[in-house]
Amino acid sequence: MGVAVRVIPCLDVDAGRVTKGVKFLDNRDVGDPVELARYYDAEGADELVFYDITASAQDRDTTYDVVRRTAEQVFIPLTVGGGVRTIADVDALLRAGADKVSLNSAAVARPAVLREAAMRFGSQCVVLSVDARRSNTARSGFEVTSHGGRQATGLDLIEWVVRGQALGAGEIVVNSMDADGTRDGFDLEMIKAVRDKSTVPVVASGGAGTIADFAPAIEAGADAVLAASVFHFGTVRIGDLKRSLAQTGAEVRPATAPAP
């Protein structure tokens, strides 16, 4: 028996509400994060990711009360990111109920925060989240961005992933800014490139549009698949996706929700 592929809904939160846009722009309201978290827990999601998508850009802290209320309602692992800059921030989120903390812009600004967090709390709860887009100047063809995709960094995606895991990140979330919210499918080339150099679990993010998009991401090397729009708007049900993946030979945990 291998390690089961994880199916992870993503809650992009702004001002206490779940929103979803295209490439982080033109966001529309989806609902209350606590209610959605409870729904996905019941549907059979393996984990949840909670991103405060404007915290870094607005230079403010993650909304701890929303994290705490969400954690109280779910019994699956919860990863929280957005506005996390210091070890104190990581500590506060873990105390609020997060199981893992995701670092993105803060790690770009000060990579040592990854090592500090891993040494204090353990690599198992330190996630390096990377928003990357295709670039003609980056060695791998992909450049890291920060602040919700708003700022170019000049960092090569693969070089950054290798450095991040060496510093102590226990998991890599790679999000394609070119594909985010487009529903055109995952960037398989990006996933393969990260998988080839990563020694820790890789989570594929950005671009899921149909059930058929998920299996190729796993075949490209993803240990988990993360999506938002297709789950939020009912295009894909967790149970249906897990049954579909199982039919391709992927190992998945059983979904708790029955087929509609």
C-alpha positions as CSV (number, residue, x, y, z in Angstrom):
1,M,0.0,0.0,0.0
2,G,1.3,3.4,-1.0
3,V,0.5,6.8,0.4
4,A,-3.0,7.9,-0.6
5,V,-3.4,10.9,-2.9
6,R,-4.9,13.8,-1.0
7,V,-7.8,15.9,-2.3
8,I,-7.7,19.4,-0.8
9,P,-10.3,22.2,-1.2
10,C,-8.8,25.7,-0.9
11,L,-10.6,28.5,0.9
12,D,-9.3,31.9,-0.4
13,V,-10.4,34.3,2.3
14,D,-10.7,38.1,2.1
15,A,-12.3,40.2,4.8
16,G,-13.6,37.0,6.5
17,R,-15.4,35.7,3.4
18,V,-14.3,33.0,0.9
19,T,-13.8,34.5,-2.5
20,K,-12.5,33.2,-5.9
21,G,-11.3,35.0,-9.0
22,V,-9.1,34.4,-12.0
23,K,-5.3,34.8,-11.4
24,F,-6.2,36.4,-8.0
25,L,-8.2,39.2,-9.7
26,D,-12.0,39.9,-10.0
27,N,-12.9,37.9,-7.0
28,R,-16.5,37.0,-6.3
29,D,-18.0,36.1,-3.0
30,V,-18.4,32.3,-2.4
31,G,-19.5,32.1,1.2
32,D,-18.7,31.8,4.9
33,P,-15.4,29.9,5.5
34,V,-16.7,28.1,8.6
35,E,-19.7,26.8,6.8
36,L,-17.7,25.7,3.7
37,A,-15.1,24.0,5.9
38,R,-17.8,22.0,7.6
39,Y,-19.3,21.1,4.3
40,Y,-15.9,19.9,2.9
41,D,-15.2,17.9,6.0
42,A,-18.5,16.1,5.6
43,E,-17.8,15.6,1.9
44,G,-14.7,13.6,2.5
45,A,-11.9,16.1,1.8
46,D,-8.6,14.9,3.1
47,E,-7.3,18.4,4.2
48,L,-8.3,22.0,3.9
49,V,-6.2,25.0,3.0
50,F,-7.1,28.5,4.2
51,Y,-5.4,31.4,2.5
52,D,-5.9,35.0,3.6
53,I,-5.2,36.2,0.1
54,T,-4.8,40.0,0.8
55,A,-3.0,39.8,4.2
56,S,0.5,40.1,2.7
57,A,-0.4,42.7,0.1
58,Q,-2.2,44.8,2.8
59,D,0.6,44.1,5.3
60,R,-1.7,42.8,8.0
61,D,-2.1,39.6,10.0
62,T,-4.2,36.6,9.1
63,T,-7.7,36.7,10.6
64,Y,-7.1,34.5,13.6
65,D,-10.7,34.4,14.8
66,V,-11.8,32.9,11.5
67,V,-9.0,30.4,11.6
68,R,-10.1,29.4,15.2
69,R,-13.7,29.0,14.3
70,T,-12.9,27.0,11.2
71,A,-10.5,24.7,13.2
72,E,-13.3,24.1,15.7
73,Q,-15.6,22.8,13.0
74,V,-13.4,20.4,11.1
75,F,-11.6,17.1,12.0
76,I,-9.2,17.0,9.0
77,P,-5.8,18.8,8.8
78,L,-6.0,22.5,8.3
79,T,-3.2,24.5,6.6
80,V,-3.3,28.3,7.0
81,G,-1.4,30.9,5.1
82,G,-1.4,34.6,4.3
83,G,0.3,37.4,6.2
84,V,2.6,34.9,8.1
85,R,5.9,36.8,8.6
86,T,7.4,35.7,11.9
87,I,7.8,32.7,14.2
88,A,5.3,34.4,16.5
89,D,2.8,34.4,13.6
90,V,3.4,30.7,13.1
91,D,3.0,30.0,16.8
92,A,-0.2,32.0,16.9
93,L,-1.8,30.1,14.0
94,L,-0.9,26.7,15.4
95,R,-2.4,27.8,18.7
96,A,-5.5,29.0,16.9
97,G,-6.0,25.4,15.5
98,A,-3.9,25.2,12.3
99,D,-2.1,21.9,11.8
100,K,0.3,23.4,9.2
101,V,1.3,26.9,8.3
102,S,2.0,28.1,4.8
103,L,4.7,30.6,4.1
104,N,5.0,32.4,0.8
105,S,5.9,36.1,0.5
106,A,7.6,36.1,3.9
107,A,9.9,33.2,2.9
108,V,10.8,35.1,-0.3
109,A,11.7,38.2,1.7
110,R,13.5,36.3,4.4
111,P,14.2,32.6,3.7
112,A,15.6,32.0,7.1
113,V,12.1,32.0,8.5
114,L,11.6,28.6,7.0
115,R,14.6,27.2,9.0
116,E,13.5,28.9,12.2
117,A,9.9,27.6,11.9
118,A,11.1,24.0,11.1
119,M,13.6,24.0,14.0
120,R,11.0,25.2,16.5
121,F,7.8,23.4,15.3
122,G,9.1,20.7,13.0
123,S,9.2,20.4,9.2
124,Q,5.9,18.5,9.2
125,C,4.0,21.7,9.8
126,V,6.0,24.1,7.6
127,V,4.6,24.5,4.1
128,L,6.4,26.5,1.3
129,S,3.7,27.8,-1.0
130,V,4.9,29.1,-4.3
131,D,3.0,31.2,-6.8
132,A,4.9,30.9,-10.1
133,R,4.4,32.0,-13.7
134,R,6.1,31.2,-17.0
135,S,9.1,33.3,-17.8
136,N,11.6,33.6,-20.6
137,T,14.3,34.8,-18.2
138,A,14.1,32.1,-15.5
139,R,16.4,29.1,-16.0
140,S,13.6,26.6,-15.5
141,G,11.1,28.7,-17.5
142,F,9.2,29.5,-14.3
143,E,9.6,32.6,-12.1
144,V,8.4,32.9,-8.5
145,T,6.0,35.8,-7.7
146,S,5.0,37.2,-4.3
147,H,2.2,39.1,-2.6
148,G,-0.6,37.1,-4.2
149,G,1.1,37.1,-7.6
150,R,1.4,40.9,-7.7
151,Q,5.2,41.1,-7.6
152,A,7.9,39.5,-9.6
153,T,10.8,38.2,-7.6
154,G,13.5,37.2,-10.1
155,L,13.7,33.8,-8.3
156,D,13.7,30.7,-10.4
157,L,11.0,28.3,-9.3
158,I,13.1,25.1,-9.2
159,E,16.0,26.8,-7.5
160,W,13.6,28.2,-4.9
161,V,12.0,24.9,-4.3
162,V,15.3,23.2,-3.7
163,R,16.4,25.9,-1.4
164,G,13.1,25.9,0.5
165,Q,13.2,22.2,1.3
166,A,16.8,22.5,2.3
167,L,15.8,25.2,4.8
168,G,13.2,22.9,6.3
169,A,9.9,23.1,4.4
170,G,8.1,19.7,4.7
171,E,5.8,20.3,1.8
172,I,5.7,22.3,-1.4
173,V,2.5,23.8,-2.8
174,V,3.1,24.9,-6.4
175,N,0.5,27.2,-7.8
176,S,0.4,28.2,-11.5
177,M,-0.5,31.9,-11.7
178,D,-1.0,31.4,-15.4
179,A,-3.6,28.7,-14.8
180,D,-5.1,30.0,-11.5
181,G,-8.9,30.2,-11.8
182,T,-8.9,29.6,-15.5
183,R,-10.2,26.0,-15.3
184,D,-8.0,25.1,-18.2
185,G,-6.2,22.4,-16.4
186,F,-3.1,22.1,-14.2
187,D,0.3,23.2,-15.5
188,L,1.7,19.7,-15.9
189,E,5.1,20.8,-17.1
190,M,5.5,22.9,-13.9
191,I,4.4,20.0,-11.7
192,K,6.9,17.6,-13.4
193,A,9.7,20.1,-13.0
194,V,9.1,20.6,-9.3
195,R,8.6,16.8,-8.7
196,D,11.9,16.0,-10.4
197,K,13.8,18.1,-7.8
198,S,11.6,17.8,-4.7
199,T,12.2,15.3,-1.9
200,V,9.1,16.3,0.0
201,P,5.4,16.0,-0.9
202,V,4.2,18.3,-3.8
203,V,0.7,19.7,-3.9
204,A,-0.5,20.8,-7.3
205,S,-2.6,24.0,-7.5
206,G,-4.1,26.2,-10.1
207,G,-6.3,25.5,-13.1
208,A,-8.6,22.6,-12.3
209,G,-11.7,22.7,-14.4
210,T,-13.1,19.2,-14.6
211,I,-12.7,15.8,-13.0
212,A,-10.5,14.8,-15.9
213,D,-7.9,17.4,-15.0
214,F,-6.9,15.8,-11.7
215,A,-5.5,12.4,-12.8
216,P,-2.9,14.0,-15.1
217,A,-1.6,16.2,-12.2
218,I,-1.1,13.0,-10.1
219,E,0.6,11.3,-13.0
220,A,2.9,14.3,-13.4
221,G,4.1,13.7,-9.8
222,A,1.7,15.5,-7.5
223,D,1.1,13.9,-4.1
224,A,-2.0,16.0,-3.6
225,V,-4.3,18.1,-5.7
226,L,-5.7,21.4,-4.5
227,A,-8.6,23.3,-6.1
228,A,-11.1,26.0,-5.3
229,S,-13.5,27.0,-8.0
230,V,-14.6,23.5,-9.2
231,F,-15.5,22.6,-5.6
232,H,-17.0,25.9,-4.5
233,F,-19.4,26.1,-7.5
234,G,-20.4,22.4,-7.6
235,T,-18.6,21.5,-10.8
236,V,-16.8,18.7,-9.0
237,R,-17.9,16.8,-5.9
238,I,-15.2,15.3,-3.6
239,G,-16.7,11.9,-3.7
240,D,-17.0,11.8,-7.5
241,L,-13.4,12.9,-7.8
242,K,-12.2,10.2,-5.5
243,R,-14.1,7.5,-7.3
244,S,-12.7,8.8,-10.6
245,L,-9.1,8.8,-9.3
246,A,-9.5,5.3,-7.9
247,Q,-10.6,4.1,-11.3
248,T,-7.3,5.4,-12.8
249,G,-5.4,3.3,-10.2
250,A,-4.6,6.1,-7.8
251,E,-4.9,5.2,-4.1
252,V,-7.4,7.5,-2.3
253,R,-9.0,7.6,1.0
254,P,-12.7,6.8,1.0
255,A,-15.1,9.7,0.6
256,T,-17.6,10.0,3.4
257,A,-20.4,11.5,1.2
258,P,-22.5,9.2,-0.9
259,A,-22.8,9.7,-4.6
260,P,-25.7,12.1,-5.5
